[in-house]
Amino acid sequence: MTGPFGGLSPRTEPDGEPRGLGLVLPGRAYSPSAPLLEIARQALLQHGYAVQQAWWDAASRPAAVDPHVWVADQASAALAAEAVPPRRVVVVGKSLGTWATAYAAEHGFDAIWLTPLLVEPTLVAGIRSSPGRQLLVGGSADEFWDTEVAAGLVREGCDVMEIPNADHGLCVPGDVVRSAETHLEVARGVAAFLGATR
């Protein structure tokens, strides 16, 4: 696991006693400081969560190691560093980080999956098996998003935001204003999900 750029701490504390921990798992080439995960970090803090970011070099994952296992190991290592086990955990994963679906399900954690890889049946199985609340956010132009699978997950109790014409970065190619608007929509969706968490 690598660290943040400039020696910044991967840990952020809210004002007052934390209500739980937000565990941020990045993408293969999408660090915790990138816009969508920074939005999630700020939303978690606003709703009283401490935030622990996982920083990794995805190139260090051996090709033979199942991504479910590798990402779960990264998540476990981040939580093992907690001096006191948190009362509540919300996992936020982006792309590669969404391979933590089975890990989150096993522990009953709530989760926010940003651009989950819905074309991967084992990843989707992790979402389906989770007892926790889940928000999935993806774009209709993302090759890793499956609109029909997402609709099925809505019927199974997941909250889903599908953003028309957005790609894997939740941007609309060729339209910078619309791309900024999609990020605002994500901010609203994440904040509403966290605000409704019991």
Secondary structure, DSSP 8 states (H G I E B T S, - for coil): ----GGG--SEE--SSS-SEEEEEE--SS--TTSHHHHHHHHHHHHTTEEEEE----GGGS-TTS-HHHHHHHHHHHHHHT-SS--S-EEEEEEGGGGGGHHHHHHHT-EEEEES--TT-HHHHHHHHT--S-EEEEEETT-TT--HHHHHHHHHTT-EEEEETT--TTS--TT-HHHHHHHHHHHHHHHHHHHHH--
